[in-house]
Amino acid sequence: MTTITLQLSVELEQKLRESIARRDAQSLPRLFANAFAPTVEALLEKTHPQFGFAGMSR
């Protein structure tokens, strides 16, 4: 099993917490996608550098 730790900006973490507290089902998927994108990008770049994933989420 692999554990992935996300490093969130203070702003993104606050937005996630607020959306969860409001049970805002519409904004949560977008916020989670924004949270995961840099981590997924880094993992793809590390495992498949030939495809040039660096900088895609920006």
mmCIF file of the N, C-alpha and C atoms, coordinates in Angstrom:
data_MODEL
# 
_entry.id   MODEL 
# 
loop_
_atom_site.group_PDB 
_atom_site.id 
_atom_site.type_symbol 
_atom_site.label_atom_id 
_atom_site.label_alt_id 
_atom_site.label_comp_id 
_atom_site.label_asym_id 
_atom_site.label_entity_id 
_atom_site.label_seq_id 
_atom_site.pdbx_PDB_ins_code 
_atom_site.Cartn_x 
_atom_site.Cartn_y 
_atom_site.Cartn_z 
_atom_site.occupancy 
_atom_site.B_iso_or_equiv 
_atom_site.pdbx_formal_charge 
_atom_site.auth_seq_id 
_atom_site.auth_comp_id 
_atom_site.auth_asym_id 
_atom_site.auth_atom_id 
_atom_site.pdbx_PDB_model_num 
ATOM 1   N N  . MET A 1 1  ? 0.843   -1.175 0.000   1.00 0.00 ? 1  MET A N  1 
ATOM 2   C CA . MET A 1 1  ? 0.000   0.000  0.000   1.00 0.00 ? 1  MET A CA 1 
ATOM 3   C C  . MET A 1 1  ? 0.888   1.238  0.000   1.00 0.00 ? 1  MET A C  1 
ATOM 4   N N  . THR A 1 2  ? 0.482   2.242  -0.733  1.00 0.00 ? 2  THR A N  1 
ATOM 5   C CA . THR A 1 2  ? 1.225   3.488  -0.830  1.00 0.00 ? 2  THR A CA 1 
ATOM 6   C C  . THR A 1 2  ? 0.435   4.608  -0.172  1.00 0.00 ? 2  THR A C  1 
ATOM 7   N N  . THR A 1 3  ? 1.118   5.441  0.570   1.00 0.00 ? 3  THR A N  1 
ATOM 8   C CA . THR A 1 3  ? 0.505   6.618  1.166   1.00 0.00 ? 3  THR A CA 1 
ATOM 9   C C  . THR A 1 3  ? 0.990   7.839  0.418   1.00 0.00 ? 3  THR A C  1 
ATOM 10  N N  . ILE A 1 4  ? 0.058   8.671  -0.001  1.00 0.00 ? 4  ILE A N  1 
ATOM 11  C CA . ILE A 1 4  ? 0.394   9.910  -0.690  1.00 0.00 ? 4  ILE A CA 1 
ATOM 12  C C  . ILE A 1 4  ? -0.033  11.064 0.203   1.00 0.00 ? 4  ILE A C  1 
ATOM 13  N N  . THR A 1 5  ? 0.880   11.960 0.479   1.00 0.00 ? 5  THR A N  1 
ATOM 14  C CA . THR A 1 5  ? 0.601   13.127 1.303   1.00 0.00 ? 5  THR A CA 1 
ATOM 15  C C  . THR A 1 5  ? 0.518   14.349 0.408   1.00 0.00 ? 5  THR A C  1 
ATOM 16  N N  . LEU A 1 6  ? -0.555  15.094 0.543   1.00 0.00 ? 6  LEU A N  1 
ATOM 17  C CA . LEU A 1 6  ? -0.724  16.314 -0.238  1.00 0.00 ? 6  LEU A CA 1 
ATOM 18  C C  . LEU A 1 6  ? -0.250  17.505 0.575   1.00 0.00 ? 6  LEU A C  1 
ATOM 19  N N  . GLN A 1 7  ? 0.490   18.371 -0.067  1.00 0.00 ? 7  GLN A N  1 
ATOM 20  C CA . GLN A 1 7  ? 0.877   19.626 0.563   1.00 0.00 ? 7  GLN A CA 1 
ATOM 21  C C  . GLN A 1 7  ? -0.007  20.707 -0.042  1.00 0.00 ? 7  GLN A C  1 
ATOM 22  N N  . LEU A 1 8  ? -0.938  21.189 0.764   1.00 0.00 ? 8  LEU A N  1 
ATOM 23  C CA . LEU A 1 8  ? -1.911  22.167 0.296   1.00 0.00 ? 8  LEU A CA 1 
ATOM 24  C C  . LEU A 1 8  ? -1.520  23.565 0.732   1.00 0.00 ? 8  LEU A C  1 
ATOM 25  N N  . SER A 1 9  ? -1.847  24.513 -0.110  1.00 0.00 ? 9  SER A N  1 
ATOM 26  C CA . SER A 1 9  ? -1.675  25.898 0.315   1.00 0.00 ? 9  SER A CA 1 
ATOM 27  C C  . SER A 1 9  ? -2.700  26.167 1.420   1.00 0.00 ? 9  SER A C  1 
ATOM 28  N N  . VAL A 1 10 ? -2.431  27.164 2.211   1.00 0.00 ? 10 VAL A N  1 
ATOM 29  C CA . VAL A 1 10 ? -3.355  27.531 3.289   1.00 0.00 ? 10 VAL A CA 1 
ATOM 30  C C  . VAL A 1 10 ? -4.719  27.873 2.695   1.00 0.00 ? 10 VAL A C  1 
ATOM 31  N N  . GLU A 1 11 ? -4.711  28.574 1.565   1.00 0.00 ? 11 GLU A N  1 
ATOM 32  C CA . GLU A 1 11 ? -5.957  28.994 0.926   1.00 0.00 ? 11 GLU A CA 1 
ATOM 33  C C  . GLU A 1 11 ? -6.779  27.795 0.455   1.00 0.00 ? 11 GLU A C  1 
ATOM 34  N N  . LEU A 1 12 ? -6.114  26.839 -0.197  1.00 0.00 ? 12 LEU A N  1 
ATOM 35  C CA . LEU A 1 12 ? -6.834  25.670 -0.701  1.00 0.00 ? 12 LEU A CA 1 
ATOM 36  C C  . LEU A 1 12 ? -7.357  24.812 0.440   1.00 0.00 ? 12 LEU A C  1 
ATOM 37  N N  . GLU A 1 13 ? -6.559  24.647 1.477   1.00 0.00 ? 13 GLU A N  1 
ATOM 38  C CA . GLU A 1 13 ? -7.022  23.881 2.632   1.00 0.00 ? 13 GLU A CA 1 
ATOM 39  C C  . GLU A 1 13 ? -8.249  24.537 3.249   1.00 0.00 ? 13 GLU A C  1 
ATOM 40  N N  . GLN A 1 14 ? -8.235  25.856 3.372   1.00 0.00 ? 14 GLN A N  1 
ATOM 41  C CA . GLN A 1 14 ? -9.374  26.573 3.943   1.00 0.00 ? 14 GLN A CA 1 
ATOM 42  C C  . GLN A 1 14 ? -10.614 26.411 3.070   1.00 0.00 ? 14 GLN A C  1 
ATOM 43  N N  . LYS A 1 15 ? -10.444 26.503 1.756   1.00 0.00 ? 15 LYS A N  1 
ATOM 44  C CA . LYS A 1 15 ? -11.582 26.328 0.846   1.00 0.00 ? 15 LYS A CA 1 
ATOM 45  C C  . LYS A 1 15 ? -12.163 24.923 0.962   1.00 0.00 ? 15 LYS A C  1 
ATOM 46  N N  . LEU A 1 16 ? -11.287 23.924 1.058   1.00 0.00 ? 16 LEU A N  1 
ATOM 47  C CA . LEU A 1 16 ? -11.764 22.550 1.233   1.00 0.00 ? 16 LEU A CA 1 
ATOM 48  C C  . LEU A 1 16 ? -12.537 22.396 2.536   1.00 0.00 ? 16 LEU A C  1 
ATOM 49  N N  . ARG A 1 17 ? -11.986 22.927 3.615   1.00 0.00 ? 17 ARG A N  1 
ATOM 50  C CA . ARG A 1 17 ? -12.663 22.822 4.916   1.00 0.00 ? 17 ARG A CA 1 
ATOM 51  C C  . ARG A 1 17 ? -14.028 23.507 4.885   1.00 0.00 ? 17 ARG A C  1 
ATOM 52  N N  . GLU A 1 18 ? -14.084 24.690 4.266   1.00 0.00 ? 18 GLU A N  1 
ATOM 53  C CA . GLU A 1 18 ? -15.351 25.425 4.187   1.00 0.00 ? 18 GLU A CA 1 
ATOM 54  C C  . GLU A 1 18 ? -16.375 24.670 3.347   1.00 0.00 ? 18 GLU A C  1 
ATOM 55  N N  . SER A 1 19 ? -15.945 24.123 2.232   1.00 0.00 ? 19 SER A N  1 
ATOM 56  C CA . SER A 1 19 ? -16.862 23.377 1.363   1.00 0.00 ? 19 SER A CA 1 
ATOM 57  C C  . SER A 1 19 ? -17.376 22.123 2.051   1.00 0.00 ? 19 SER A C  1 
ATOM 58  N N  . ILE A 1 20 ? -16.498 21.448 2.780   1.00 0.00 ? 20 ILE A N  1 
ATOM 59  C CA . ILE A 1 20 ? -16.922 20.259 3.522   1.00 0.00 ? 20 ILE A CA 1 
ATOM 60  C C  . ILE A 1 20 ? -17.924 20.652 4.599   1.00 0.00 ? 20 ILE A C  1 
ATOM 61  N N  . ALA A 1 21 ? -17.656 21.726 5.311   1.00 0.00 ? 21 ALA A N  1 
ATOM 62  C CA . ALA A 1 21 ? -18.562 22.177 6.372   1.00 0.00 ? 21 ALA A CA 1 
ATOM 63  C C  . ALA A 1 21 ? -19.928 22.557 5.807   1.00 0.00 ? 21 ALA A C  1 
ATOM 64  N N  . ARG A 1 22 ? -19.943 23.140 4.600   1.00 0.00 ? 22 ARG A N  1 
ATOM 65  C CA . ARG A 1 22 ? -21.204 23.531 3.952   1.00 0.00 ? 22 ARG A CA 1 
ATOM 66  C C  . ARG A 1 22 ? -21.865 22.368 3.220   1.00 0.00 ? 22 ARG A C  1 
ATOM 67  N N  . ARG A 1 23 ? -21.136 21.238 3.142   1.00 0.00 ? 23 ARG A N  1 
ATOM 68  C CA . ARG A 1 23 ? -21.597 20.078 2.360   1.00 0.00 ? 23 ARG A CA 1 
ATOM 69  C C  . ARG A 1 23 ? -21.877 20.491 0.920   1.00 0.00 ? 23 ARG A C  1 
ATOM 70  N N  . ASP A 1 24 ? -20.954 21.260 0.390   1.00 0.00 ? 24 ASP A N  1 
ATOM 71  C CA . ASP A 1 24 ? -21.062 21.803 -0.966  1.00 0.00 ? 24 ASP A CA 1 
ATOM 72  C C  . ASP A 1 24 ? -20.566 20.768 -1.978  1.00 0.00 ? 24 ASP A C  1 
ATOM 73  N N  . ALA A 1 25 ? -21.479 19.923 -2.422  1.00 0.00 ? 25 ALA A N  1 
ATOM 74  C CA . ALA A 1 25 ? -21.124 18.825 -3.322  1.00 0.00 ? 25 ALA A CA 1 
ATOM 75  C C  . ALA A 1 25 ? -20.700 19.310 -4.701  1.00 0.00 ? 25 ALA A C  1 
ATOM 76  N N  . GLN A 1 26 ? -21.025 20.526 -5.072  1.00 0.00 ? 26 GLN A N  1 
ATOM 77  C CA . GLN A 1 26 ? -20.656 21.028 -6.397  1.00 0.00 ? 26 GLN A CA 1 
ATOM 78  C C  . GLN A 1 26 ? -19.214 21.503 -6.458  1.00 0.00 ? 26 GLN A C  1 
ATOM 79  N N  . SER A 1 27 ? -18.723 22.140 -5.420  1.00 0.00 ? 27 SER A N  1 
ATOM 80  C CA . SER A 1 27 ? -17.358 22.673 -5.480  1.00 0.00 ? 27 SER A CA 1 
ATOM 81  C C  . SER A 1 27 ? -16.301 21.676 -5.006  1.00 0.00 ? 27 SER A C  1 
ATOM 82  N N  . LEU A 1 28 ? -16.690 20.679 -4.225  1.00 0.00 ? 28 LEU A N  1 
ATOM 83  C CA . LEU A 1 28 ? -15.701 19.731 -3.699  1.00 0.00 ? 28 LEU A CA 1 
ATOM 84  C C  . LEU A 1 28 ? -14.925 18.983 -4.781  1.00 0.00 ? 28 LEU A C  1 
ATOM 85  N N  . PRO A 1 29 ? -15.558 18.452 -5.816  1.00 0.00 ? 29 PRO A N  1 
ATOM 86  C CA . PRO A 1 29 ? -14.762 17.750 -6.843  1.00 0.00 ? 29 PRO A CA 1 
ATOM 87  C C  . PRO A 1 29 ? -13.704 18.642 -7.488  1.00 0.00 ? 29 PRO A C  1 
ATOM 88  N N  . ARG A 1 30 ? -14.054 19.885 -7.772  1.00 0.00 ? 30 ARG A N  1 
ATOM 89  C CA . ARG A 1 30 ? -13.091 20.820 -8.373  1.00 0.00 ? 30 ARG A CA 1 
ATOM 90  C C  . ARG A 1 30 ? -11.954 21.119 -7.407  1.00 0.00 ? 30 ARG A C  1 
ATOM 91  N N  . LEU A 1 31 ? -12.279 21.345 -6.146  1.00 0.00 ? 31 LEU A N  1 
ATOM 92  C CA . LEU A 1 31 ? -11.246 21.643 -5.158  1.00 0.00 ? 31 LEU A CA 1 
ATOM 93  C C  . LEU A 1 31 ? -10.323 20.445 -4.940  1.00 0.00 ? 31 LEU A C  1 
ATOM 94  N N  . PHE A 1 32 ? -10.894 19.244 -4.891  1.00 0.00 ? 32 PHE A N  1 
ATOM 95  C CA . PHE A 1 32 ? -10.052 18.051 -4.739  1.00 0.00 ? 32 PHE A CA 1 
ATOM 96  C C  . PHE A 1 32 ? -9.175  17.845 -5.969  1.00 0.00 ? 32 PHE A C  1 
ATOM 97  N N  . ALA A 1 33 ? -9.716  18.114 -7.145  1.00 0.00 ? 33 ALA A N  1 
ATOM 98  C CA . ALA A 1 33 ? -8.904  18.004 -8.365  1.00 0.00 ? 33 ALA A CA 1 
ATOM 99  C C  . ALA A 1 33 ? -7.742  18.985 -8.311  1.00 0.00 ? 33 ALA A C  1 
ATOM 100 N N  . ASN A 1 34 ? -7.994  20.206 -7.866  1.00 0.00 ? 34 ASN A N  1 
ATOM 101 C CA . ASN A 1 34 ? -6.926  21.202 -7.720  1.00 0.00 ? 34 ASN A CA 1 
ATOM 102 C C  . ASN A 1 34 ? -5.896  20.761 -6.687  1.00 0.00 ? 34 ASN A C  1 
ATOM 103 N N  . ALA A 1 35 ? -6.360  20.084 -5.643  1.00 0.00 ? 35 ALA A N  1 
ATOM 104 C CA . ALA A 1 35 ? -5.447  19.617 -4.597  1.00 0.00 ? 35 ALA A CA 1 
ATOM 105 C C  . ALA A 1 35 ? -4.568  18.470 -5.096  1.00 0.00 ? 35 ALA A C  1 
ATOM 106 N N  . PHE A 1 36 ? -5.147  17.566 -5.873  1.00 0.00 ? 36 PHE A N  1 
ATOM 107 C CA . PHE A 1 36 ? -4.416  16.390 -6.336  1.00 0.00 ? 36 PHE A CA 1 
ATOM 108 C C  . PHE A 1 36 ? -3.546  16.645 -7.556  1.00 0.00 ? 36 PHE A C  1 
ATOM 109 N N  . ALA A 1 37 ? -3.892  17.612 -8.375  1.00 0.00 ? 37 ALA A N  1 
ATOM 110 C CA . ALA A 1 37 ? -3.200  17.813 -9.655  1.00 0.00 ? 37 ALA A CA 1 
ATOM 111 C C  . ALA A 1 37 ? -1.679  17.919 -9.529  1.00 0.00 ? 37 ALA A C  1 
ATOM 112 N N  . PRO A 1 38 ? -1.137  18.761 -8.649  1.00 0.00 ? 38 PRO A N  1 
ATOM 113 C CA . PRO A 1 38 ? 0.324   18.853 -8.562  1.00 0.00 ? 38 PRO A CA 1 
ATOM 114 C C  . PRO A 1 38 ? 0.988   17.544 -8.119  1.00 0.00 ? 38 PRO A C  1 
ATOM 115 N N  . THR A 1 39 ? 0.325   16.805 -7.225  1.00 0.00 ? 39 THR A N  1 
ATOM 116 C CA . THR A 1 39 ? 0.885   15.539 -6.755  1.00 0.00 ? 39 THR A CA 1 
ATOM 117 C C  . THR A 1 39 ? 0.876   14.497 -7.868  1.00 0.00 ? 39 THR A C  1 
ATOM 118 N N  . VAL A 1 40 ? -0.228  14.398 -8.583  1.00 0.00 ? 40 VAL A N  1 
ATOM 119 C CA . VAL A 1 40 ? -0.319  13.451 -9.695  1.00 0.00 ? 40 VAL A CA 1 
ATOM 120 C C  . VAL A 1 40 ? 0.700   13.816 -10.768 1.00 0.00 ? 40 VAL A C  1 
ATOM 121 N N  . GLU A 1 41 ? 0.800   15.093 -11.057 1.00 0.00 ? 41 GLU A N  1 
ATOM 122 C CA . GLU A 1 41 ? 1.779   15.564 -12.044 1.00 0.00 ? 41 GLU A CA 1 
ATOM 123 C C  . GLU A 1 41 ? 3.200   15.167 -11.644 1.00 0.00 ? 41 GLU A C  1 
ATOM 124 N N  . ALA A 1 42 ? 3.543   15.362 -10.382 1.00 0.00 ? 42 ALA A N  1 
ATOM 125 C CA . ALA A 1 42 ? 4.891   15.016 -9.908  1.00 0.00 ? 42 ALA A CA 1 
ATOM 126 C C  . ALA A 1 42 ? 5.135   13.513 -10.001 1.00 0.00 ? 42 ALA A C  1 
ATOM 127 N N  . LEU A 1 43 ? 4.125   12.716 -9.651  1.00 0.00 ? 43 LEU A N  1 
ATOM 128 C CA . LEU A 1 43 ? 4.275   11.263 -9.746  1.00 0.00 ? 43 LEU A CA 1 
ATOM 129 C C  . LEU A 1 43 ? 4.441   10.817 -11.195 1.00 0.00 ? 43 LEU A C  1 
ATOM 130 N N  . LEU A 1 44 ? 3.666   11.396 -12.095 1.00 0.00 ? 44 LEU A N  1 
ATOM 131 C CA . LEU A 1 44 ? 3.789   11.044 -13.510 1.00 0.00 ? 44 LEU A CA 1 
ATOM 132 C C  . LEU A 1 44 ? 5.144   11.455 -14.064 1.00 0.00 ? 44 LEU A C  1 
ATOM 133 N N  . GLU A 1 45 ? 5.600   12.628 -13.680 1.00 0.00 ? 45 GLU A N  1 
ATOM 134 C CA . GLU A 1 45 ? 6.904   13.096 -14.160 1.00 0.00 ? 45 GLU A CA 1 
ATOM 135 C C  . GLU A 1 45 ? 8.022   12.197 -13.629 1.00 0.00 ? 45 GLU A C  1 
ATOM 136 N N  . LYS A 1 46 ? 7.868   11.753 -12.394 1.00 0.00 ? 46 LYS A N  1 
ATOM 137 C CA . LYS A 1 46 ? 8.887   10.889 -11.789 1.00 0.00 ? 46 LYS A CA 1 
ATOM 138 C C  . LYS A 1 46 ? 8.921   9.513  -12.453 1.00 0.00 ? 46 LYS A C  1 
ATOM 139 N N  . THR A 1 47 ? 7.749   8.975  -12.758 1.00 0.00 ? 47 THR A N  1 
ATOM 140 C CA . THR A 1 47 ? 7.683   7.625  -13.310 1.00 0.00 ? 47 THR A CA 1 
ATOM 141 C C  . THR A 1 47 ? 7.743   7.582  -14.830 1.00 0.00 ? 47 THR A C  1 
ATOM 142 N N  . HIS A 1 48 ? 7.355   8.672  -15.490 1.00 0.00 ? 48 HIS A N  1 
ATOM 143 C CA . HIS A 1 48 ? 7.321   8.707  -16.957 1.00 0.00 ? 48 HIS A CA 1 
ATOM 144 C C  . HIS A 1 48 ? 7.835   10.052 -17.480 1.00 0.00 ? 48 HIS A C  1 
ATOM 145 N N  . PRO A 1 49 ? 9.083   10.408 -17.201 1.00 0.00 ? 49 PRO A N  1 
ATOM 146 C CA . PRO A 1 49 ? 9.598   11.722 -17.605 1.00 0.00 ? 49 PRO A CA 1 
ATOM 147 C C  . PRO A 1 49 ? 9.579   11.931 -19.118 1.00 0.00 ? 49 PRO A C  1 
ATOM 148 N N  . GLN A 1 50 ? 9.580   10.858 -19.877 1.00 0.00 ? 50 GLN A N  1 
ATOM 149 C CA . GLN A 1 50 ? 9.611   10.984 -21.331 1.00 0.00 ? 50 GLN A CA 1 
ATOM 150 C C  . GLN A 1 50 ? 8.334   11.621 -21.889 1.00 0.00 ? 50 GLN A C  1 
ATOM 151 N N  . PHE A 1 51 ? 7.258   11.636 -21.114 1.00 0.00 ? 51 PHE A N  1 
ATOM 152 C CA . PHE A 1 51 ? 6.005   12.203 -21.600 1.00 0.00 ? 51 PHE A CA 1 
ATOM 153 C C  . PHE A 1 51 ? 5.864   13.685 -21.288 1.00 0.00 ? 51 PHE A C  1 
ATOM 154 N N  . GLY A 1 52 ? 6.741   14.246 -20.483 1.00 0.00 ? 52 GLY A N  1 
ATOM 155 C CA . GLY A 1 52 ? 6.754   15.687 -20.222 1.00 0.00 ? 52 GLY A CA 1 
ATOM 156 C C  . GLY A 1 52 ? 5.521   16.215 -19.513 1.00 0.00 ? 52 GLY A C  1 
ATOM 157 N N  . PHE A 1 53 ? 5.193   15.655 -18.358 1.00 0.00 ? 53 PHE A N  1 
ATOM 158 C CA . PHE A 1 53 ? 4.034   16.100 -17.598 1.00 0.00 ? 53 PHE A CA 1 
ATOM 159 C C  . PHE A 1 53 ? 4.308   17.358 -16.777 1.00 0.00 ? 53 PHE A C  1 
ATOM 160 N N  . ALA A 1 54 ? 5.538   17.752 -16.612 1.00 0.00 ? 54 ALA A N  1 
ATOM 161 C CA . ALA A 1 54 ? 5.891   18.893 -15.750 1.00 0.00 ? 54 ALA A CA 1 
ATOM 162 C C  . ALA A 1 54 ? 5.182   20.152 -16.216 1.00 0.00 ? 54 ALA A C  1 
ATOM 163 N N  . GLY A 1 55 ? 4.566   20.848 -15.266 1.00 0.00 ? 55 GLY A N  1 
ATOM 164 C CA . GLY A 1 55 ? 3.934   22.130 -15.553 1.00 0.00 ? 55 GLY A CA 1 
ATOM 165 C C  . GLY A 1 55 ? 2.539   22.062 -16.134 1.00 0.00 ? 55 GLY A C  1 
ATOM 166 N N  . MET A 1 56 ? 1.950   20.889 -16.232 1.00 0.00 ? 56 MET A N  1 
ATOM 167 C CA . MET A 1 56 ? 0.632   20.771 -16.848 1.00 0.00 ? 56 MET A CA 1 
ATOM 168 C C  . MET A 1 56 ? -0.472  21.398 -16.014 1.00 0.00 ? 56 MET A C  1 
ATOM 169 N N  . SER A 1 57 ? -0.391  21.356 -14.701 1.00 0.00 ? 57 SER A N  1 
ATOM 170 C CA . SER A 1 57 ? -1.488  21.844 -13.858 1.00 0.00 ? 57 SER A CA 1 
ATOM 171 C C  . SER A 1 57 ? -1.440  23.344 -13.626 1.00 0.00 ? 57 SER A C  1 
ATOM 172 N N  . ARG A 1 58 ? -0.463  23.998 -14.168 1.00 0.00 ? 58 ARG A N  1 
ATOM 173 C CA . ARG A 1 58 ? -0.348  25.441 -13.922 1.00 0.00 ? 58 ARG A CA 1 
ATOM 174 C C  . ARG A 1 58 ? -1.008  26.234 -15.004 1.00 0.00 ? 58 ARG A C  1 
# 
